[in-house]
Amino acid sequence: MLKIFFESLGCDKNLVDSEKMLGLLSRAGYSFTDNEEEADVIIVNTCAFIGDAKEESIAEILRLANYKTDGGCKSLIATGCLAERYKDEILKELPELDAVLGTSSWDAITAVVEDTIKEREKEQPLPHAVFQSLERLPDAGGARELTTGGHYAFLKIAEGCNKFCTYCAIPLCRGPYRSVPMEELVQEAEALAARGVRELILVAQETTLYGTDLYGAKKLPELIRKLAKIPDIRWIRLLYGYPEELTDEMIALFAEEPKLCRYLDLPIQHASDRILKAMGRKTSRAEVTALIRKLREQVPDIALRTTLMSGFPGETEEDHAENLSFVREIRFERLGVFAYSQEEGTAAAKFKNQVPKRLRKKRRDEIMKLQQEIAFEKARNMPGRRLTVMVEGEVPGDERVYIGRTYQDAPDVDGYLFFPSEEEYLTGDFVPVRVTGAKGYDLIGEVEDESAE
């Protein structure tokens, strides 16, 4: 049977698509390899969110194309956002590709693999292009291969976005907002729990609008309550909740539902009202500040993550200073910053007063330096806290030291907690730990016999 090498680039939402493609291929009897040299088929699930991501995707396609001459690769396939966004150019500009699939067409992956292998036997093989309507939801029929270790999994509850922020190309790549029916999500979550998943991480371009297209109302709280009833699910984590869509019911649920991690990723993008308006965002600094105050009053131990953007067209030093003052005022537990990327096809790409790239990055670095100081200080104030830690693995070495995450930490983007123990723990175990120290973004602790929070 043919061996497949699969590379997934970009966000966690893209990763879900990759895992479902892997599931379909596995169900069809294909095997997988981590060695590009021995792969018969190479698939790259691409990203096109910003310029750097596009460059990485193209570079990876070109790198892997070498295995068509220097290895055993018979078929090179690109899927995902880069393929969708540049469907009219990609096969012309990248003739190394044997097939491309759009973001709403990845469920055709098995048939495309088979067709490209057959096509290779011809003297003049023809490339395959599969692009279906961006209003459809692909369906894997329950097939999915987990790549996250099996103890946590991302549950994509919706696809696409209707916001059309002026800087963002996501609607061009992913289409309009489409919620996954609730019964399908519950079934998928139950199947994941049966396979050992203990943490569900709910993702979408915007989770807070879940259900509005299907049910005529925001149904995220109802979905979470149903997921919380699955016995083997211990944690439910919520990412990408837009501030203007966060309801009082949802805020109350953070305080009421013990399985819902008191953690929220709240994309804000900027603190200057002038820039927010130019971005097409729906909130002001005062509204966001009031929302955060309400969150912290009703859920005192909530960990807030946000994303800011530096160097949006027309951003002045005064606008940048507002970002810095906002970060000082709010003191987010977690924060990331993107330097603005001028994306063709977006409204902002045509705006005048584009900020030079060097200045965008300089301002990004200044915000991140400030946030680092805040994060390190918050970490230094953690000793004495008792926390439940999900074990992620063990540090190589003679002494047994474990790596874990607390409710305050999403995988891959936040910090870790390290603790020694003579006890043997498995990945996915939950351990009560008392924090004893901090090192940078990470915490150090020891196993606590008492019940942890």
Secondary structure, 3 states (H helix, E strand, C coil): CCEEEEEECCCHHHHHHHHHHHHHHHHCCCEECCCHHHCCEEEEEECCCCHHHHHHHHHHHHHHHCHHHHCCCCEEEEEEHHHHHCCCCHHHHCCCCCEEECCCCHHHHHHHHHHHHHHHCCCCCCCEEECCCCCCCCCCCCCCCCCCCCCEEEEECEECCCCCCCCCCHHHHHCCCEECCHHHHHHHHHHHHHCCCCEEEEECCCHHHCCHHHHCCCCHHHHHHHHHCCCCCCEEEECCCCHHHCCHHHHHHHHHCCCEEEEEECCCECCCHHHHHHHCCCCCHHHHHHHHHHHHHHCCCCEEEEEEEECCCCCCHHHHHHHHHHHHHHCCCEEEEEECCCCCCCHHHHCCCCCCHHHHHHHHHHHHHHHHHHHHHHHHCCCCCEEEEEEEEEECCCCCEEEEECCCCCCCCCCCEEEECCCCCCCCCEEEEEEEEEECCEEEEEECCCCCC
